[in-house]
Amino acid sequence: MFFQRVLRGARAVPLPIALAFASTPVLAQVAPVRTAAAPPRSAEDLSRARVLDQQGAKAYADGRYNDAIRYFEEAHRLGGPPFELWNIAKCHVRLDQPEQASEVLERYLATPALPAEERDEATQQLAELRRRPSTVTIASNPTGAAVTLDGHPPEGGKTPTSFVVQPGTHTITLTAPKRAVYTQTFEAKYGRAIILDVPLANEQRPTPADNPYGAGEIKRVSFRGDVGVMVPKYGSVNGDPHFTLIASGAYRFADVGATTFAVGGMLLITGDSWENRVAAPTSAMPCGTLSGSRAATAASLFATGSAGWEIAARVRAHAVAGVGVAAYFAGDLGGDVFVPSCSPAPGPKPALMAGAQVDFALTPIVRLSALPLVLQLQPSFDGARSQPVDASGIWMRATIAIGAGVDL
């Protein structure tokens, strides 16, 4: 009794049993291959192995490939020749199990001292299994998505579609109007079908830029510099508009819910000027002629408190109030506002300030700022006239300004 092997070729053999593999399967009588690594087997084991081999060949011929695998595996375990592994691989091929067939063929090729012809044939069979192309079928919801395979549109490039790919790793991309781009990488192997059913998500809007005013980006100290226009009123006397310089700083000391609180300071410097509609004298004793009696430099310094609210992702509004002092710097005074004097001493006066500030964050540090209104109130300076016009009442300055600053 002989061990029997399933051959691909049509080799003439003296055995009555034929097995099928590929397109023209037959059986051949092959003597067991002896290897140095094979353990010695008893005559009883080999006899049992031959019986199992014959039953495996019969099961193979009858199309009972799972039974044939069990017979050939047991025959090989009991000392059957290495080609029992090849018989097992051919059963897996018949069962459309190329992965298992490849694994068994690799075991077969790892057997030492295989005849060259058998090694070449098994190597060829293993390569054919690995070269099997795969069919990819892609559907999407919604349909009609454009498909690219490895950066190029395949034939029938809109879903649903099917196309053939060679073994290996591939990347598909699906694009559709108002839908997020979908990308997936897959591996084609052993000719296995690949089915992808893709629900395309709605297009995501760009994520808004990080909010520099967010809780994770709190800046406690701020400095601002602004330039603006100030319109004064001296009691009942109107003054001329002038440019104003404003410098301010604040320390954010508390957050209560959506409201932030800060304390700081503000300095305002501006030029004041007025008319001489009352025909006030342009000279005064003992100095004589007054050279600048209708202008002065005003400076005001305030201690401030503020409350702030975020009104947009990068926009914060503040209400500001302060108390401080106002001072005048002048060589002589007169005109509609002051009694003519060549040695004025207006002296500092207490002052109040209230206003609004809006900041826009350019970066986590840099801010644009705007002061839509700053209102300053103070008593009139010493020497203010009360007739024929009255400049001795409450003085008021209204300012608007824009600028920039930093938060640290």
SELUM-590018 format. One record per residue (C-alpha): residue in three letters; x, y, z. Coordinates in steps of 0.2 Angstrom, whole numbers, plus 5000, padded with zeros to 4 digits. Each point is the difference from the previous one (the first is absolute). Layout:
N
ALAXYZ/...
END
This chain:
408
MET500050005000/PHE500650174996/PHE499850185005/GLN499050104987/ARG500350184995/VAL498950124991/LEU501050074985/ARG499750154989/GLY500749924985/ALA499449854990/ARG501449895005/ALA499649814996/VAL499849905017/PRO499649825004/LEU498750055012/PRO498149984997/ILE499550155010/ALA500150184993/LEU499850165009/ALA499750174993/PHE500950165002/ALA499950164989/SER499449944983/THR500649824998/PRO500349915016/VAL500749825001/LEU500949905013/ALA501749935000/GLN501049885009/VAL501550085009/ALA501249925012/PRO500150085017/VAL501350135002/ARG501249965013/THR500850155010/ALA501350005013/ALA498850105012/ALA498649874998/PRO499849895016/PRO500049814997/ARG498349934998/SER499449825004/ALA499449894986/GLU498350005009/ASP499950204999/LEU500549994981/SER498749874997/ARG498750115008/ALA500650154991/ARG499849914983/VAL498249965004/LEU499650175005/ASP500850074984/GLN499049884990/GLN498450065009/GLY500550184997/ALA500349974982/LYS498249934999/ALA499250145009/TYR500950124989/ALA499449914984/ASP498250015008/GLY500150195003/ARG500149975019/TYR501450125002/ASN499850035019/ASP500149815003/ALA501549994988/ILE500950135011/ARG499749905015/TYR500749844992/PHE501550084993/GLU500550095016/GLU499949845010/ALA501049914987/HIS501350135001/ARG500150005019/LEU500249814999/GLY501550014988/GLY499350034983/PRO501150094988/PRO500150194999/PHE498850014984/GLU498649965012/LEU500250195004/TRP499750044982/ASN498549884999/ILE499350105015/ALA500450174991/LYS499049944984/CYS498549965011/HIS500150185007/VAL500050064982/ARG498549904996/LEU499150075015/ASP500550184995/GLN501150025014/PRO501650084992/GLU500650065017/GLN500149835008/ALA500749934984/SER501450124999/GLU500449975019/VAL500149814996/LEU501150024984/GLU501250115010/ARG500249855013/TYR500249884985/LEU501450114992/ALA500850015017/THR500349824999/PRO501949964997/ALA500649904985/LEU498450024990/PRO500349954982/ALA500350154989/GLU498649964988/GLU498849995015/ARG500750165008/ASP499850104984/GLU498249944997/ALA499550045018/THR500950174999/GLN499050044984/GLN498449955008/LEU500350115015/ALA500450154989/GLU498449974990/LEU499050015016/ARG500950165006/ARG499750084982/ARG498149985000/PRO499250174997/SER498650065010/THR498350084996/VAL499650155009/THR498250065002/ILE499650175007/ALA498350075004/SER499650175009/ASN498650095008/PRO499650124991/THR500549914983/GLY501050094986/ALA501550035010/ALA501650024990/VAL501349865003/THR501950014999/LEU501149845002/ASP501850045006/GLY499850184993/HIS499249954983/PRO498249974995/PRO499649824996/GLU498849944987/GLY498350055004/GLY500550135012/LYS498450045009/THR499149905013/PRO499349875000/THR501449924990/SER501249854999/PHE501749984993/VAL501549875001/VAL501650045010/GLN501649915001/PRO500649935017/GLY500750125012/THR499550155010/HIS498950134992/THR499250175005/ILE498350054994/THR499250185002/LEU498250054998/THR499550184997/ALA498250074998/PRO499350175001/LYS499650075017/ARG500749835007/ALA501649975010/VAL501449924990/TYR500149815005/THR501749914999/GLN500349825003/THR501549884998/PHE499849824997/GLU501049854995/ALA499649894985/LYS500649825004/TYR499749834992/GLY498650064988/ARG498850035014/ALA498550124996/ILE500150165009/ILE498350095004/LEU499950185006/ASP498350085005/VAL500450185005/PRO498850125008/LEU500750174995/ALA499950125015/ASN499450184997/GLU501450124997/GLN500750075016/ARG500350195001/PRO501750065004/THR500350005019/PRO500050175006/ALA501750075005/ASP500449985019/ASN499250145010/PRO501450105008/TYR498850065013/GLY499549815004/ALA500249945018/GLY501649914995/GLU500850164994/ILE499650125015/LYS501250154999/ARG500050105016/VAL500950164996/SER499650124986/PHE500850164993/ARG499250114987/GLY500550154990/ASP498650104991/VAL499950164989/GLY498350094998/VAL499150164999/MET499450105015/VAL498550135000/PRO500050115016/LYS498750115008/TYR500550125014/GLY498550045010/SER498950084986/VAL501450044989/ASN500449884985/GLY501849964997/ASP500949944984/PRO500249814996/HIS501849945002/PHE501049844999/THR500249905016/LEU501349875005/ILE499449875012/ALA501149875009/SER499249875011/GLY500449845010/ALA498949875009/TYR500249855011/ARG498649874998/PHE499849945018/ALA498349905000/ASP498849904988/VAL498249985006/GLY499049904988/ALA500250094983/THR500650165008/THR501850055003/PHE500650135011/ALA501550115000/VAL500950155008/GLY501250114992/GLY500450184995/MET499850124985/LEU500950154995/LEU499350134987/ILE501050144993/THR499250134988/GLY500150184994/ASP498650125005/SER499650154990/TRP498550135000/GLU499550164992/ASN500050185006/ARG498350054995/VAL499750115016/ALA501550114994/ALA500949975016/PRO501650105002/THR501649934992/SER501150075013/ALA500149985019/MET501050095014/PRO501449985004/CYS500549904985/GLY499350104986/THR499549914983/LEU499349835002/SER500849884987/GLY498949845002/SER498550055010/ARG498849894989/ALA500949835002/ALA500749885013/THR500549825002/ALA498949895010/ALA500549845009/SER498949885010/LEU500449855010/PHE498849875006/ALA499949855011/THR498849884990/GLY498949855003/SER499249904986/ALA498849864996/GLY500249904984/TRP499049884990/GLU500449894985/ILE498750054986/ALA500849894986/ALA501449884998/ARG501450134999/VAL499050155006/ARG499950065018/ALA499150165006/HIS500450095016/ALA499150135011/VAL501350125008/ALA499850135014/GLY501350095010/VAL500450145012/GLY501650114999/VAL500750174997/ALA500050134986/ALA501450134998/TYR500450144988/PHE501650064993/ALA500150184993/GLY501150155000/ASP498550135000/LEU498149984998/GLY498650114995/GLY498750014986/ASP498249935002/VAL500549875014/PHE501250095012/VAL500250175008/PRO501650074991/SER501549955010/CYS501949994996/SER500349895015/PRO498649885001/ALA499949875014/PRO498549894995/GLY500649865011/PRO499449824999/LYS498249955002/PRO499149845004/ALA499349914985/LEU498849864995/MET500149894985/ALA498849874992/GLY500149924983/ALA500049844990/GLN501449904992/VAL499949864987/ASP501549894996/PHE500349884985/ALA501349865002/LEU501249994985/THR501049875009/PRO500149935017/ILE501050155005/VAL499650154988/ARG498450095001/LEU499250144990/SER499050125012/ALA498650134997/LEU499350135013/PRO498350044992/LEU499750135014/VAL501050065015/LEU499250145010/GLN500950105013/LEU499350125013/GLN500850125011/PRO499850175009/SER500650154991/PHE501850055003/ASP500450155011/GLY499950164990/ALA498649954989/ARG498950154995/SER498250015005/GLN499550154989/PRO499650054987/VAL499949824997/ASP500149875013/ALA501549875000/SER499949975018/GLY498849865000/ILE500449814997/TRP501349964986/MET499749864989/ARG501149914987/ALA499349874988/THR501349894991/ILE500049864987/ALA501649914996/ILE500749844992/GLY501749915004/ALA500849845004/GLY500849915014/VAL500649845007/ASP499349875013/LEU501349915011/
END
